Structure formats: C-alpha cells, structure tokens
Amino acid sequence: MYELGTVVQHYDWGSASVLPDMLGAPADGDPWAELWMGTHPLGESTVRRADGTTVPLSEVVGETLPYLLKILAIAKPLSLQVHPEAVMAERGFVRENERGVSLDAPHRVFKDPHHKPEMVYALTPFEGLIAFRPTAEVWHVLEGLESPLAQRLNDELRADPGFPGLVRMVGRLLSPWMGPTREELDAFVAECREKYAAGADRRRAYETVSELAAHHAGDPGLVVAALLNRIRLDPGQAAFVEVGVLHAYLSGTCVEVMAGSDNVLRAGLTTKHVEPHALVDCVRMGMADAHVVTPKDEGGVRVFAPGVDEFALAVATVGGESVATMPGAGPRIVLCVDGTVTVTSEEGALTLTPGRSAFVAAADGPVRVEGEGTAVQAFTPR
C-alpha cells in the first residue's frame, strides 16, 4: 500500500479555494479544478518506495489502470461535451496521428484510443445537464418562446422529429456556416431571461440559459443547453454518463471516476475547439432522464456500479468503533473525502485526511476502513 502523490489540474472553471482548503495547501489565486489519481499520462500519480525514491504509479502497478479517479471543484460551468465510444476513439486517434496532429494541438479531438464512460458522486449539492429531453418536452420548451430562432428550431424539429432529427438540428446550430447569428442568439437569451424572471420557466430550461449566458454570451451552446435535462444531486448521490451522452456539469464538488481516457468532444460553452461533425457522429444515446445510480449495500458499504467493465465506486462512512470492509479485489485507489480514516490491508496501514489517497495492490488483500469520516474506493468490478 502506498500513499499517492497526486496531480492538480488548473482549468479556468475550477474553484480557487475548495481543493486548497481540502488539501491544507495555501491558495494561490489560481483555479484548482481537478485532483487526479491514476496512471493517465497527462497527470500520472506517483508513489514513494521504501528506499525513498519516487516513481510513477504505473511502475508499481505494472500496467495502466483501467480507471481514473478525480475530485472536481466546479466554480463555473464546464463546456457542453460528449465522450466517444471505443471504435470511434480508436479510429479517430489513429487518423489524427497519421495526419501528424500534435497531442497538445488546440484542434486535436482524440487524445487517446479509448472510450470514456464516467460517473460522478456528489460531495456537495451538485448540478448538471445530462442527456437530451424527450422530443415532446423540447417542443414544449421551444413553443414557450416567440423569438425567431426558437420558432425556426421548433419548425425544423417538427419537420424532422425524433432523436436523429434533434441531433441533426444541434449539428446545424453549432455549425459556423449554418448556425444562428449573434443577433438571433441575443434575442433568444433575452426572452429566456424575461420568461424566467416572470416565473414562466419550463423545466428549468430558461433558468439554465439565463445562468449560462452570464459566462458564455453569444455561444450557440446556450440553445443546446435548453434542450438537455437539468439534474441536481444531493451529497451522497451519483449519476452515470454513458459514452455518447451530451452533458455539462454546472456547479458543485464531486468525486468522478471514469475509464482511463481524456477524450472530450465539445459542443459549446467554451473557447476551445468545437467539432460539430464529429459530435453528430458521436452522440448515440436517446433522450433518457438523468442516469442516477442506485447504490447497493454490501455490508454497510454503498457500492455504485453502473454496469461498465472499467470501474465501480464503493463508499464507506465510519465512526466510533465501526469498521468497514471495502468490496472488490485487484488494484484499488482509496480516497478520503471527509474526516480522518485509517485504511488497513494485509500489507500495512495508512491514515488519510480529505484529498489524500492510497493505492492498494491486488496482492494486498481486503481493505478495511476505520476512524471518523468517509472514504471512497475506485475498483474494477470483476
């Protein structure tokens, strides 16, 4: 068992205080957006061996972990985005490599050849947009507005209904050649603000547009956001985002676990590269409601298993004399998110405070958690 040296990612949507406060580090005024734990090459964790040397986690694991664990501290909304399925990621990665597109190029779409399903577990009240609304609800949202853009989109969707028509409409919205003018977008946003202020919102669609416009004026992703389900998670709840599901996280702090990939296709609400054609090809899922994951109790430990091969999340809250045994075997990462916990395996013990984490090798046997606090464990559900 090793305590992990983790990597902080400083994206502009991150909080300047949440992660520094959690880690007991001095705030430096920069946004601390994500804390990474895993073997991904863009932010690999490290471990300190018994001889005092520090090495990448992959040298200890002997392979790349199939999952990546993060803490997200969201101060401003993230971009609208979707993650590709495996075949699309593999082909896109090879194609861009053959074209000589650098991995850090702004217009690079595929950073690796892997798909990226993901799940978020809320540490604070958490809000996001996940998946398209049903067509009837999209019509309801658009018909509540009189702006020319809303009426045109409503007509387009009625002429080409259903999920495929909705995706094609979004592709046109995001196209630099077919998308709306700034004047049309401003009129759409202004009417959403008026409706929201007057108490005439429809399933929080106009509220969403009003809030996001404060950060992304003139972005066609504002219209797309109105077409998505808005969800709220209370602390202790989790939601799963499958590949091909359009989504955006709006606010809150969460633990995120995902397949070990950094592939993101953006659909707006960003200054980064947007690729409408790839996006339309990538969006596969229908207009389901939010993918809230119901946990299963395993000996007092809540297990959130969304049904993918790469990851599941176990959450144990302990206090007094209680001891929790985490399920699962294989290589695991245990993260403290509240209080102080001691993590024990057959090979030793580590005491962790919020934001501190430990890697537990497959040979270390079962993991027990005690103390006063909450720990989460990422593992592969074999």
Solvent accessible surface area in square Angstrom, and as a share of the most:
residue,aa,sasa,rsa
1,M,38,0.17
2,Y,58,0.22
3,E,77,0.35
4,L,14,0.07
5,G,33,0.32
6,T,46,0.27
7,V,45,0.26
8,V,36,0.21
9,Q,27,0.12
10,H,93,0.41
11,Y,72,0.27
12,D,105,0.55
13,W,28,0.10
14,G,8,0.07
15,S,12,0.08
16,A,45,0.35
17,S,54,0.35
18,V,52,0.30
19,L,0,0.00
20,P,0,0.00
21,D,108,0.56
22,M,42,0.19
23,L,24,0.12
24,G,71,0.69
25,A,33,0.25
26,P,117,0.73
27,A,65,0.51
28,D,88,0.45
29,G,63,0.60
30,D,70,0.36
31,P,39,0.24
32,W,29,0.10
33,A,0,0.00
34,E,11,0.05
35,L,1,0.00
36,W,2,0.01
37,M,0,0.00
38,G,0,0.00
39,T,7,0.04
40,H,13,0.06
41,P,114,0.72
42,L,94,0.47
43,G,5,0.05
44,E,44,0.20
45,S,0,0.00
46,T,48,0.28
47,V,2,0.01
48,R,159,0.58
49,R,85,0.31
50,A,117,0.91
51,D,106,0.55
52,G,37,0.36
53,T,68,0.40
54,T,75,0.44
55,V,20,0.12
56,P,53,0.33
57,L,0,0.00
58,S,35,0.22
59,E,103,0.46
60,V,36,0.21
61,V,28,0.16
62,G,66,0.63
63,E,103,0.46
64,T,88,0.51
65,L,3,0.01
66,P,43,0.27
67,Y,2,0.01
68,L,1,0.01
69,L,0,0.00
70,K,8,0.03
71,I,0,0.00
72,L,2,0.01
73,A,0,0.00
74,I,14,0.07
75,A,62,0.48
76,K,85,0.36
77,P,19,0.12
78,L,16,0.08
79,S,13,0.08
80,L,0,0.00
81,Q,22,0.10
82,V,0,0.00
83,H,1,0.01
84,P,0,0.00
85,E,60,0.27
86,A,38,0.30
87,V,74,0.42
88,M,30,0.13
89,A,0,0.00
90,E,83,0.37
91,R,165,0.60
92,G,0,0.00
93,F,40,0.17
94,V,78,0.45
95,R,100,0.36
96,E,14,0.06
97,N,71,0.36
98,E,139,0.62
99,R,166,0.61
100,G,64,0.61
101,V,27,0.15
102,S,60,0.39
103,L,92,0.46
104,D,122,0.63
105,A,16,0.12
106,P,119,0.75
107,H,98,0.44
108,R,13,0.05
109,V,16,0.09
110,F,4,0.02
111,K,59,0.25
112,D,15,0.08
113,P,42,0.27
114,H,94,0.42
115,H,46,0.21
116,K,9,0.04
117,P,4,0.03
118,E,3,0.01
119,M,1,0.00
120,V,0,0.00
121,Y,9,0.03
122,A,1,0.00
123,L,39,0.19
124,T,51,0.30
125,P,67,0.42
126,F,0,0.00
127,E,24,0.11
128,G,0,0.00
129,L,0,0.00
130,I,0,0.00
131,A,3,0.02
132,F,5,0.02
133,R,4,0.01
134,P,51,0.32
135,T,18,0.10
136,A,71,0.55
137,E,26,0.12
138,V,0,0.00
139,W,49,0.17
140,H,87,0.39
141,V,0,0.00
142,L,0,0.00
143,E,80,0.36
144,G,9,0.08
145,L,0,0.00
146,E,144,0.64
147,S,9,0.06
148,P,93,0.58
149,L,0,0.00
150,A,0,0.00
151,Q,68,0.30
152,R,90,0.33
153,L,4,0.02
154,N,12,0.06
155,D,90,0.47
156,E,46,0.21
157,L,1,0.00
158,R,117,0.43
159,A,90,0.70
160,D,40,0.20
161,P,74,0.46
162,G,26,0.25
163,F,34,0.14
164,P,77,0.48
165,G,1,0.01
166,L,0,0.00
167,V,11,0.07
168,R,113,0.41
169,M,0,0.00
170,V,4,0.02
171,G,10,0.09
172,R,72,0.26
173,L,4,0.02
174,L,14,0.07
175,S,10,0.06
176,P,105,0.66
177,W,203,0.71
178,M,118,0.53
179,G,26,0.25
180,P,20,0.13
181,T,79,0.46
182,R,135,0.49
183,E,140,0.63
184,E,44,0.20
185,L,4,0.02
186,D,64,0.33
187,A,44,0.34
188,F,1,0.00
189,V,10,0.06
190,A,46,0.36
191,E,24,0.11
192,C,0,0.00
193,R,112,0.41
194,E,115,0.52
195,K,58,0.24
196,Y,96,0.36
197,A,91,0.71
198,A,82,0.63
199,G,69,0.66
200,A,45,0.35
201,D,43,0.22
202,R,72,0.26
203,R,156,0.57
204,R,83,0.30
205,A,0,0.00
206,Y,1,0.00
207,E,23,0.11
208,T,0,0.00
209,V,0,0.00
210,S,17,0.11
211,E,75,0.34
212,L,2,0.01
213,A,5,0.04
214,A,81,0.62
215,H,88,0.39
216,H,38,0.17
217,A,68,0.53
218,G,22,0.21
219,D,21,0.11
220,P,37,0.23
221,G,0,0.00
222,L,0,0.00
223,V,0,0.00
224,V,0,0.00
225,A,0,0.00
226,A,1,0.00
227,L,0,0.00
228,L,0,0.00
229,N,12,0.06
230,R,36,0.13
231,I,15,0.08
232,R,131,0.48
233,L,1,0.01
234,D,68,0.35
235,P,77,0.48
236,G,15,0.15
237,Q,72,0.32
238,A,0,0.00
239,A,0,0.00
240,F,18,0.08
241,V,0,0.00
242,E,51,0.23
243,V,24,0.14
244,G,2,0.02
245,V,2,0.01
246,L,2,0.01
247,H,1,0.00
248,A,0,0.00
249,Y,6,0.02
250,L,12,0.06
251,S,48,0.31
252,G,14,0.14
253,T,9,0.05
254,C,0,0.00
255,V,0,0.00
256,E,6,0.03
257,V,1,0.00
258,M,1,0.00
259,A,3,0.02
260,G,20,0.19
261,S,1,0.00
262,D,29,0.15
263,N,0,0.00
264,V,21,0.12
265,L,3,0.01
266,R,59,0.21
267,A,0,0.00
268,G,4,0.03
269,L,2,0.01
270,T,28,0.17
271,T,143,0.83
272,K,112,0.47
273,H,71,0.32
274,V,43,0.24
275,E,51,0.23
276,P,18,0.11
277,H,126,0.56
278,A,16,0.12
279,L,1,0.00
280,V,44,0.25
281,D,79,0.41
282,C,1,0.01
283,V,13,0.07
284,R,131,0.48
285,M,60,0.27
286,G,39,0.37
287,M,45,0.20
288,A,49,0.38
289,D,103,0.53
290,A,28,0.22
291,H,37,0.17
292,V,78,0.45
293,V,18,0.10
294,T,118,0.69
295,P,50,0.32
296,K,134,0.57
297,D,99,0.51
298,E,67,0.30
299,G,77,0.74
300,G,56,0.54
301,V,0,0.00
302,R,80,0.29
303,V,10,0.06
304,F,1,0.00
305,A,56,0.44
306,P,29,0.18
307,G,73,0.70
308,V,31,0.18
309,D,120,0.62
310,E,33,0.15
311,F,0,0.00
312,A,0,0.00
313,L,1,0.01
314,A,0,0.00
315,V,3,0.02
316,A,0,0.00
317,T,97,0.56
318,V,10,0.06
319,G,29,0.28
320,G,57,0.55
321,E,169,0.76
322,S,53,0.34
323,V,80,0.46
324,A,10,0.08
325,T,73,0.42
326,M,5,0.02
327,P,27,0.17
328,G,40,0.38
329,A,70,0.54
330,G,16,0.16
331,P,21,0.13
332,R,2,0.01
333,I,0,0.00
334,V,0,0.00
335,L,0,0.00
336,C,0,0.00
337,V,18,0.10
338,D,80,0.42
339,G,32,0.31
340,T,62,0.36
341,V,1,0.00
342,T,38,0.22
343,V,0,0.00
344,T,24,0.14
345,S,6,0.04
346,E,120,0.54
347,E,114,0.51
348,G,33,0.32
349,A,59,0.46
350,L,45,0.22
351,T,83,0.48
352,L,1,0.00
353,T,61,0.35
354,P,34,0.22
355,G,2,0.02
356,R,102,0.37
357,S,1,0.01
358,A,0,0.00
359,F,3,0.01
360,V,0,0.00
361,A,30,0.23
362,A,60,0.46
363,A,88,0.68
364,D,7,0.04
365,G,20,0.19
366,P,68,0.43
367,V,0,0.00
368,R,92,0.34
369,V,0,0.00
370,E,71,0.32
371,G,27,0.26
372,E,110,0.49
373,G,6,0.06
374,T,17,0.10
375,A,0,0.00
376,V,0,0.00
377,Q,0,0.00
378,A,0,0.00
379,F,10,0.04
380,T,9,0.06
381,P,54,0.34
382,R,227,0.83
